[in-house]
Amino acid sequence: MARSTRQNARLSLEMRMKSGLLILVGTLIAVAGVVFALQGLGYVGGSVMSGVTFWAVLGPLIALIGIAMAAFGVRYRRSSP
């Protein structure tokens, strides 16, 4: 069955909103990961995370996950009709 123009427009809007949410959440996670890494390395003080090696290692991993989510959102947006 063929979809109506209204259904196609609604699906397109839903896909753009989902991809936008992925981009936003991924960006926020990436920023948090960078902050965690900087705290772990001791560049940002005033936290119990400051100077803790655990956060210096985990921060970049969290940032990479966020970057991957944002990249998936961008790719998902480009592939939508």
N, CA, C and O atoms as a GROMACS GRO file, in nm:
protein
  324
    1MET      N    1   0.082  -0.119   0.000
    1MET     CA    2   0.000   0.000   0.000
    1MET      C    3   0.086   0.125   0.000
    1MET      O    4   0.192   0.130   0.062
    2ALA      N    5   0.040   0.223  -0.070
    2ALA     CA    6   0.113   0.349  -0.077
    2ALA      C    7   0.074   0.437   0.042
    2ALA      O    8  -0.042   0.442   0.082
    3ARG      N    9   0.171   0.506   0.096
    3ARG     CA   10   0.145   0.597   0.206
    3ARG      C   11   0.098   0.731   0.152
    3ARG      O   12   0.138   0.774   0.043
    4SER      N   13   0.014   0.795   0.228
    4SER     CA   14  -0.032   0.927   0.187
    4SER      C   15   0.078   1.030   0.212
    4SER      O   16   0.174   1.004   0.284
    5THR      N   17   0.062   1.144   0.153
    5THR     CA   18   0.159   1.252   0.170
    5THR      C   19   0.166   1.295   0.316
    5THR      O   20   0.274   1.325   0.368
    6ARG      N   21   0.052   1.297   0.382
    6ARG     CA   22   0.048   1.336   0.523
    6ARG      C   23   0.126   1.238   0.609
    6ARG      O   24   0.199   1.278   0.700
    7GLN      N   25   0.110   1.108   0.582
    7GLN     CA   26   0.184   1.007   0.659
    7GLN      C   27   0.333   1.019   0.635
    7GLN      O   28   0.412   1.008   0.729
    8ASN      N   29   0.373   1.042   0.510
    8ASN     CA   30   0.515   1.060   0.479
    8ASN      C   31   0.573   1.182   0.550
    8ASN      O   32   0.684   1.177   0.602
    9ALA      N   33   0.497   1.290   0.553
    9ALA     CA   34   0.544   1.411   0.620
    9ALA      C   35   0.558   1.387   0.770
    9ALA      O   36   0.654   1.433   0.831
   10ARG      N   37   0.462   1.315   0.828
   10ARG     CA   38   0.468   1.286   0.971
   10ARG      C   39   0.587   1.197   1.004
   10ARG      O   40   0.659   1.222   1.101
   11LEU      N   41   0.609   1.094   0.923
   11LEU     CA   42   0.723   1.005   0.945
   11LEU      C   43   0.855   1.080   0.930
   11LEU      O   44   0.949   1.057   1.006
   12SER      N   45   0.862   1.168   0.832
   12SER     CA   46   0.983   1.248   0.812
   12SER      C   47   1.010   1.337   0.933
   12SER      O   48   1.123   1.349   0.979
   13LEU      N   49   0.904   1.400   0.984
   13LEU     CA   50   0.919   1.485   1.102
   13LEU      C   51   0.963   1.404   1.222
   13LEU      O   52   1.049   1.448   1.298
   14GLU      N   53   0.905   1.285   1.241
   14GLU     CA   54   0.944   1.199   1.352
   14GLU      C   55   1.090   1.158   1.342
   14GLU      O   56   1.162   1.157   1.442
   15MET      N   57   1.134   1.124   1.221
   15MET     CA   58   1.273   1.082   1.203
   15MET      C   59   1.369   1.198   1.232
   15MET      O   60   1.474   1.178   1.294
   16ARG      N   61   1.332   1.320   1.187
   16ARG     CA   62   1.418   1.435   1.215
   16ARG      C   63   1.422   1.466   1.363
   16ARG      O   64   1.528   1.503   1.415
   17MET      N   65   1.310   1.450   1.433
   17MET     CA   66   1.308   1.477   1.576
   17MET      C   67   1.392   1.374   1.652
   17MET      O   68   1.464   1.410   1.745
   18LYS      N   69   1.382   1.248   1.613
   18LYS     CA   70   1.461   1.143   1.678
   18LYS      C   71   1.610   1.166   1.654
   18LYS      O   72   1.692   1.152   1.745
   19SER      N   73   1.644   1.202   1.531
   19SER     CA   74   1.786   1.224   1.502
   19SER      C   75   1.836   1.348   1.575
   19SER      O   76   1.950   1.351   1.622
   20GLY      N   77   1.752   1.451   1.584
   20GLY     CA   78   1.791   1.570   1.659
   20GLY      C   79   1.814   1.539   1.805
   20GLY      O   80   1.906   1.592   1.867
   21LEU      N   81   1.729   1.453   1.862
   21LEU     CA   82   1.746   1.413   2.001
   21LEU      C   83   1.875   1.334   2.020
   21LEU      O   84   1.946   1.355   2.118
   22LEU      N   85   1.904   1.245   1.926
   22LEU     CA   86   2.031   1.170   1.933
   22LEU      C   87   2.151   1.264   1.927
   22LEU      O   88   2.248   1.246   2.002
   23ILE      N   89   2.144   1.363   1.840
   23ILE     CA   90   2.255   1.458   1.827
   23ILE      C   91   2.271   1.538   1.957
   23ILE      O   92   2.383   1.555   2.005
   24LEU      N   93   2.160   1.586   2.012
   24LEU     CA   94   2.165   1.664   2.135
   24LEU      C   95   2.218   1.583   2.253
   24LEU      O   96   2.309   1.627   2.323
   25VAL      N   97   2.162   1.465   2.274
   25VAL     CA   98   2.205   1.381   2.387
   25VAL      C   99   2.350   1.337   2.368
   25VAL      O  100   2.427   1.338   2.464
   26GLY      N  101   2.386   1.299   2.247
   26GLY     CA  102   2.524   1.259   2.221
   26GLY      C  103   2.623   1.371   2.247
   26GLY      O  104   2.731   1.348   2.300
   27THR      N  105   2.586   1.493   2.208
   27THR     CA  106   2.672   1.609   2.232
   27THR      C  107   2.687   1.635   2.382
   27THR      O  108   2.798   1.661   2.430
   28LEU      N  109   2.577   1.627   2.456
   28LEU     CA  110   2.584   1.649   2.601
   28LEU      C  111   2.669   1.542   2.669
   28LEU      O  112   2.747   1.573   2.760
   29ILE      N  113   2.656   1.418   2.626
   29ILE     CA  114   2.738   1.310   2.683
   29ILE      C  115   2.885   1.332   2.650
   29ILE      O  116   2.971   1.309   2.735
   30ALA      N  117   2.914   1.375   2.528
   30ALA     CA  118   3.053   1.400   2.488
   30ALA      C  119   3.114   1.513   2.572
   30ALA      O  120   3.228   1.503   2.616
   31VAL      N  121   3.037   1.620   2.594
   31VAL     CA  122   3.086   1.731   2.676
   31VAL      C  123   3.111   1.685   2.819
   31VAL      O  124   3.212   1.720   2.880
   32ALA      N  125   3.018   1.605   2.873
   32ALA     CA  126   3.036   1.552   3.008
   32ALA      C  127   3.163   1.467   3.016
   32ALA      O  128   3.237   1.475   3.114
   33GLY      N  129   3.187   1.385   2.915
   33GLY     CA  130   3.307   1.301   2.913
   33GLY      C  131   3.434   1.383   2.911
   33GLY      O  132   3.532   1.348   2.978
   34VAL      N  133   3.433   1.492   2.836
   34VAL     CA  134   3.552   1.581   2.832
   34VAL      C  135   3.573   1.645   2.968
   34VAL      O  136   3.686   1.655   3.016
   35VAL      N  137   3.465   1.690   3.031
   35VAL     CA  138   3.476   1.751   3.165
   35VAL      C  139   3.528   1.648   3.264
   35VAL      O  140   3.615   1.679   3.346
   36PHE      N  141   3.477   1.526   3.258
   36PHE     CA  142   3.524   1.421   3.348
   36PHE      C  143   3.673   1.396   3.329
   36PHE      O  144   3.748   1.383   3.426
   37ALA      N  145   3.716   1.391   3.203
   37ALA     CA  146   3.858   1.368   3.174
   37ALA      C  147   3.943   1.483   3.228
   37ALA      O  148   4.048   1.459   3.288
   38LEU      N  149   3.899   1.606   3.208
   38LEU     CA  150   3.975   1.721   3.257
   38LEU      C  151   3.981   1.722   3.410
   38LEU      O  152   4.083   1.759   3.468
   39GLN      N  153   3.873   1.682   3.473
   39GLN     CA  154   3.875   1.672   3.619
   39GLN      C  155   3.969   1.562   3.664
   39GLN      O  156   4.046   1.581   3.758
   40GLY      N  157   3.964   1.448   3.598
   40GLY     CA  158   4.052   1.338   3.633
   40GLY      C  159   4.198   1.371   3.615
   40GLY      O  160   4.283   1.322   3.689
   41LEU      N  161   4.228   1.454   3.516
   41LEU     CA  162   4.367   1.494   3.492
   41LEU      C  163   4.410   1.608   3.584
   41LEU      O  164   4.528   1.644   3.587
   42GLY      N  165   4.316   1.666   3.657
   42GLY     CA  166   4.348   1.772   3.752
   42GLY      C  167   4.342   1.912   3.696
   42GLY      O  168   4.380   2.007   3.765
   43TYR      N  169   4.294   1.928   3.570
   43TYR     CA  170   4.285   2.061   3.512
   43TYR      C  171   4.164   2.139   3.563
   43TYR      O  172   4.165   2.262   3.562
   44VAL      N  173   4.061   2.068   3.608
   44VAL     CA  174   3.942   2.131   3.666
   44VAL      C  175   3.936   2.084   3.810
   44VAL      O  176   3.924   1.964   3.837
   45GLY      N  177   3.943   2.178   3.902
   45GLY     CA  178   3.944   2.142   4.043
   45GLY      C  179   3.809   2.163   4.109
   45GLY      O  180   3.711   2.198   4.044
   46GLY      N  181   3.807   2.141   4.239
   46GLY     CA  182   3.688   2.166   4.317
   46GLY      C  183   3.588   2.052   4.318
   46GLY      O  184   3.470   2.074   4.344
   47SER      N  185   3.632   1.931   4.290
   47SER     CA  186   3.542   1.817   4.286
   47SER      C  187   3.614   1.695   4.343
   47SER      O  188   3.737   1.689   4.345
   48VAL      N  189   3.535   1.599   4.390
   48VAL     CA  190   3.597   1.475   4.438
   48VAL      C  191   3.656   1.396   4.321
   48VAL      O  192   3.732   1.302   4.342
   49MET      N  193   3.620   1.434   4.198
   49MET     CA  194   3.673   1.366   4.080
   49MET      C  195   3.810   1.422   4.039
   49MET      O  196   3.880   1.362   3.958
   50SER      N  197   3.847   1.534   4.094
   50SER     CA  198   3.972   1.601   4.055
   50SER      C  199   4.093   1.517   4.094
   50SER      O  200   4.108   1.476   4.210
   51GLY      N  201   4.178   1.493   3.996
   51GLY     CA  202   4.302   1.420   4.019
   51GLY      C  203   4.285   1.271   4.036
   51GLY      O  204   4.380   1.204   4.078
   52VAL      N  205   4.168   1.215   4.004
   52VAL     CA  206   4.144   1.072   4.018
   52VAL      C  207   4.163   1.005   3.882
   52VAL      O  208   4.096   1.040   3.784
   53THR      N  209   4.255   0.910   3.876
   53THR     CA  210   4.290   0.845   3.751
   53THR      C  211   4.171   0.776   3.686
   53THR      O  212   4.161   0.772   3.563
   54PHE      N  213   4.080   0.723   3.766
   54PHE     CA  214   3.962   0.655   3.713
   54PHE      C  215   3.887   0.745   3.615
   54PHE      O  216   3.847   0.700   3.508
   55TRP      N  217   3.869   0.872   3.652
   55TRP     CA  218   3.795   0.965   3.566
   55TRP      C  219   3.879   1.011   3.447
   55TRP      O  220   3.825   1.045   3.342
   56ALA      N  221   4.011   1.012   3.464
   56ALA     CA  222   4.099   1.046   3.352
   56ALA      C  223   4.093   0.940   3.243
   56ALA      O  224   4.115   0.969   3.125
   57VAL      N  225   4.062   0.816   3.281
   57VAL     CA  226   4.051   0.707   3.185
   57VAL      C  227   3.907   0.695   3.133
   57VAL      O  228   3.885   0.680   3.013
   58LEU      N  229   3.810   0.703   3.223
   58LEU     CA  230   3.671   0.684   3.185
   58LEU      C  231   3.615   0.804   3.106
   58LEU      O  232   3.529   0.785   3.020
   59GLY      N  233   3.662   0.924   3.134
   59GLY     CA  234   3.613   1.044   3.066
   59GLY      C  235   3.623   1.036   2.914
   59GLY      O  236   3.523   1.060   2.846
   60PRO      N  237   3.740   1.005   2.859
   60PRO     CA  238   3.750   0.994   2.713
   60PRO      C  239   3.661   0.884   2.654
   60PRO      O  240   3.610   0.898   2.543
   61LEU      N  241   3.643   0.775   2.728
   61LEU     CA  242   3.555   0.669   2.679
   61LEU      C  243   3.410   0.718   2.673
   61LEU      O  244   3.338   0.689   2.577
   62ILE      N  245   3.368   0.791   2.774
   62ILE     CA  246   3.234   0.848   2.774
   62ILE      C  247   3.220   0.948   2.660
   62ILE      O  248   3.117   0.951   2.592
   63ALA      N  249   3.322   1.029   2.638
   63ALA     CA  250   3.318   1.126   2.529
   63ALA      C  251   3.307   1.056   2.393
   63ALA      O  252   3.233   1.102   2.306
   64LEU      N  253   3.378   0.947   2.375
   64LEU     CA  254   3.370   0.873   2.249
   64LEU      C  255   3.230   0.815   2.226
   64LEU      O  256   3.180   0.814   2.114
   65ILE      N  257   3.167   0.768   2.333
   65ILE     CA  258   3.030   0.717   2.321
   65ILE      C  259   2.936   0.830   2.279
   65ILE      O  260   2.850   0.810   2.194
   66GLY      N  261   2.954   0.946   2.338
   66GLY     CA  262   2.872   1.061   2.301
   66GLY      C  263   2.893   1.104   2.157
   66GLY      O  264   2.798   1.137   2.086
   67ILE      N  265   3.017   1.104   2.114
   67ILE     CA  266   3.048   1.141   1.975
   67ILE      C  267   2.986   1.039   1.879
   67ILE      O  268   2.933   1.077   1.774
   68ALA      N  269   2.991   0.912   1.915
   68ALA     CA  270   2.931   0.809   1.830
   68ALA      C  271   2.780   0.827   1.821
   68ALA      O  272   2.722   0.812   1.714
   69MET      N  273   2.716   0.860   1.933
   69MET     CA  274   2.571   0.882   1.931
   69MET      C  275   2.536   1.001   1.842
   69MET      O  276   2.442   0.994   1.763
   70ALA      N  277   2.610   1.110   1.857
   70ALA     CA  278   2.583   1.229   1.776
   70ALA      C  279   2.607   1.200   1.628
   70ALA      O  280   2.529   1.243   1.543
   71ALA      N  281   2.714   1.128   1.597
   71ALA     CA  282   2.743   1.094   1.458
   71ALA      C  283   2.633   1.004   1.400
   71ALA      O  284   2.595   1.020   1.284
   72PHE      N  285   2.583   0.911   1.480
   72PHE     CA  286   2.473   0.826   1.435
   72PHE      C  287   2.349   0.911   1.408
   72PHE      O  288   2.278   0.887   1.310
   73GLY      N  289   2.324   1.009   1.492
   73GLY     CA  290   2.210   1.098   1.472
   73GLY      C  291   2.223   1.178   1.343
   73GLY      O  292   2.126   1.195   1.270
   74VAL      N  293   2.343   1.228   1.316
   74VAL     CA  294   2.367   1.303   1.192
   74VAL      C  295   2.348   1.212   1.071
   74VAL      O  296   2.286   1.251   0.972
   75ARG      N  297   2.400   1.094   1.080
   75ARG     CA  298   2.388   1.000   0.968
   75ARG      C  299   2.242   0.958   0.948
   75ARG      O  300   2.196   0.945   0.835
   76TYR      N  301   2.170   0.938   1.058
   76TYR     CA  302   2.029   0.902   1.054
   76TYR      C  303   1.947   1.014   0.991
   76TYR      O  304   1.853   0.989   0.916
   77ARG      N  305   1.983   1.137   1.022
   77ARG     CA  306   1.911   1.253   0.966
   77ARG      C  307   1.935   1.264   0.816
   77ARG      O  308   1.843   1.295   0.741
   78ARG      N  309   2.057   1.239   0.773
   78ARG     CA  310   2.087   1.250   0.630
   78ARG      C  311   2.021   1.140   0.548
   78ARG      O  312   1.993   1.160   0.430
   79SER      N  313   1.996   1.025   0.609
   79SER     CA  314   1.937   0.914   0.535
   79SER      C  315   1.785   0.922   0.532
   79SER      O  316   1.721   0.847   0.457
   80SER      N  317   1.726   1.011   0.612
   80SER     CA  318   1.580   1.020   0.613
   80SER      C  319   1.531   1.092   0.488
   80SER      O  320   1.599   1.180   0.435
   81PRO      N  321   1.412   1.054   0.442
   81PRO     CA  322   1.360   1.114   0.318
   81PRO      C  323   1.322   1.259   0.334
   81PRO      O  324   1.277   1.322   0.239
   0.00000   0.00000   0.00000
